Amino acid sequence: MAMKTKNASVLLLLLLTGFVLQAQNNVWKNKQAAVTLTYDDALNVHIDKVAPLLDSLGFKATFYIIGSSPAFTKRIADWRRVAQHGHELGNHTLFHPCAGNKPGREWVQPDHDLAKYTIQRMTDEIMMNQALLEATDGKKKRSMACPCGETSIGDSSYLFKSKEYFVATRDGTPDAAAVNAFKPFNIEFIAPSGQTGQELIAAMKKAIDHKALLVIVFHGVGGDHSINVSQEAHRELLHFIKQHESQIWVAPFMDVAEFMQGKAR
């Protein structure tokens, strides 16, 4: 699929140019830090490799689903089982539109070029994906991740019109911060691509030191995407988190978002 060629550094930049809020002490469910493990694009490896490892460790994560992805449409029963195991199926839109009028965006298909969308079209596609996900897991509430971290159509953001369809968006853009309405927290993002297990663990240790929420944006794990980390690196990170579970709150993004909004304790 075209979205496999997304530029990891651009995605990470988009995530990091959002907001970093001031930390408070002892707010992460009485733990020193929090982490939300998120996986984008509805890949076969997420079902076959990632979800079983998470389940073996007792971790719940968020899988951001592109409704048109063959790895979703051909395996809906498998994704339903993933949700039944307590993982969140998040909204990653129906067709994953990204702006095609930026450098390096030759991979964007003309029919799914965000630069050619209207706010209404984007909102409609978010709503349709929401309905598809509800038919899969029976849940009405979920979070969203904006494809390529992009939220602008012309001089407007589609988040304000579509916000009724999601609890919060994972993105760090100023409009996402406004829509999310999080209380003051320290939030750090990484979008791994090629890092070793020790490099991923270093990011987790930094979050612990900063009393922060670490949002990890995974794509491929051992393949299946051009933005990829090895299964070994992914496993090393998860086992480190398990070993330090007394210090780290692990939860799907929607649960963490509601906590940061003051809607959950």
Residue pairs with C-beta under 8 A, 6 or more apart in sequence:
1 41
1 69
1 70
2 107
2 108
2 109
2 112
3 41
3 66
3 96
3 98
3 107
3 147
4 41
4 225
4 226
4 227
5 107
5 226
6 98
6 107
6 148
6 219
6 226
6 227
7 104
8 191
8 193
8 194
8 226
8 227
10 104
10 148
11 148
11 149
11 191
11 217
11 227
12 189
12 190
12 191
12 217
14 148
14 149
14 150
14 171
14 172
14 173
15 149
15 171
15 172
15 189
15 191
15 215
15 217
16 172
16 189
17 172
17 173
18 171
18 172
18 173
18 174
18 176
18 177
18 189
19 172
19 174
19 177
19 187
20 186
20 187
20 188
21 182
21 184
21 185
21 186
21 187
22 184
22 185
22 186
23 184
23 185
23 186
23 210
23 211
23 212
24 184
24 185
24 211
25 211
26 32
27 185
27 211
28 34
28 211
28 213
28 248
28 249
29 249
29 259
31 246
31 247
31 248
31 249
32 208
32 211
32 247
32 248
33 204
33 207
33 208
33 210
33 211
33 212
33 213
33 214
33 247
33 248
33 249
34 207
34 212
34 213
34 214
34 248
34 249
34 250
34 251
34 256
35 204
35 207
35 213
35 214
35 215
35 216
35 241
35 248
35 249
35 250
36 61
36 62
36 213
36 214
36 215
36 216
36 250
36 251
36 252
36 253
36 256
37 54
37 59
37 61
37 62
37 216
37 218
37 238
37 250
38 61
38 62
38 63
38 64
38 90
38 145
38 170
38 215
38 216
38 217
38 218
38 253
39 46
39 50
39 61
39 62
39 63
39 64
39 218
39 219
39 221
40 64
40 92
40 145
40 217
40 218
40 219
41 64
41 66
41 69
41 92
41 96
41 219
41 225
42 63
42 64
42 65
42 66
42 69
42 71
42 72
42 79
42 92
43 69
43 71
43 219
43 220
43 224
43 225
44 71
44 75
44 224
45 220
45 221
45 222
45 223
45 224
45 225
46 63
46 71
46 82
46 221
47 71
47 75
47 78
47 79
47 82
49 221
49 222
49 231
50 61
50 218
50 221
50 234
51 61
51 63
51 82
51 85
51 87
53 234
53 235
53 238
54 60
54 61
54 87
54 238
55 85
57 238
57 239
57 241
57 242
58 242
59 238
59 241
59 242
59 250
60 85
60 86
60 87
60 88
60 250
60 251
60 252
60 255
61 87
61 88
61 252
62 87
62 88
62 89
62 90
62 143
62 170
62 252
62 253
62 254
63 79
63 82
63 87
63 88
63 89
63 90
64 90
64 91
64 92
64 144
64 145
64 170
65 72
65 79
65 89
65 90
65 91
65 92
65 129
65 133
66 72
66 92
66 93
66 94
66 95
66 96
66 129
67 73
67 93
67 94
67 95
67 128
67 129
67 132
67 133
68 94
68 95
68 96
72 79
76 136
79 89
79 136
79 137
80 136
80 137
82 89
83 89
83 136
83 137
83 139
84 137
87 252
88 142
88 143
88 252
88 253
88 254
88 255
89 133
89 136
89 137
89 139
89 142
90 142
90 143
90 144
90 145
90 170
90 253
90 254
91 126
91 129
91 130
91 133
91 142
91 143
91 144
91 145
91 165
91 166
92 129
92 144
92 145
92 147
93 122
93 125
93 126
93 129
93 144
93 146
93 147
94 125
94 126
94 128
94 129
94 132
95 111
95 112
95 125
96 112
96 147
97 108
97 112
97 113
97 114
97 117
97 122
97 125
97 147
98 105
98 108
98 112
98 113
98 114
98 147
98 148
98 150
99 105
99 108
99 113
99 114
99 115
99 148
99 150
99 152
100 108
100 109
100 110
100 113
100 114
100 115
100 116
101 113
101 115
108 114
110 116
114 122
114 147
114 148
114 150
114 153
115 153
117 153
117 158
118 153
119 153
119 156
119 158
119 161
120 161
122 153
122 158
122 162
123 158
123 161
123 162
123 165
126 144
126 158
126 162
126 165
126 166
127 162
127 165
130 142
130 165
130 166
133 139
133 142
134 140
141 167
141 254
142 166
142 167
142 254
143 166
143 167
143 168
143 169
143 170
143 252
143 253
143 254
143 257
144 162
144 165
144 166
144 168
144 169
144 170
145 169
145 170
145 171
145 217
146 159
146 169
146 170
146 171
146 173
146 176
149 171
149 172
149 173
151 157
151 158
151 159
151 169
151 171
151 173
151 175
151 176
152 158
157 173
157 175
159 169
159 175
159 176
159 179
160 175
160 178
160 179
163 179
167 254
167 257
167 258
167 261
168 179
168 180
168 182
168 253
168 254
168 257
168 258
168 260
168 261
169 176
169 179
169 180
170 176
170 215
170 217
170 253
172 187
172 189
180 257
180 260
180 261
181 261
182 257
182 260
182 261
183 260
183 261
183 262
185 212
185 213
185 260
186 210
186 211
186 212
186 213
187 212
187 213
187 215
188 203
188 206
188 207
188 210
188 212
188 213
188 214
188 215
189 214
189 215
189 216
189 217
190 200
190 203
190 214
190 215
190 216
190 217
191 216
191 217
191 219
191 227
192 200
192 216
192 217
192 218
192 227
192 229
192 233
193 219
193 227
193 228
193 229
194 228
194 229
195 229
195 233
196 233
196 236
197 232
197 233
197 234
197 235
197 236
197 237
197 240
198 236
199 233
200 216
200 229
200 233
200 234
200 236
200 237
201 236
201 237
201 240
203 214
203 216
204 214
204 237
204 240
204 241
204 244
204 248
206 212
206 214
207 213
207 214
208 244
208 247
208 248
213 256
213 260
215 253
218 229
218 234
219 225
219 226
219 227
219 228
220 226
220 227
220 228
220 229
221 228
221 229
221 230
221 231
221 234
222 228
222 229
222 230
222 231
222 234
241 248
241 250
249 256
251 259
255 264
258 264
259 265
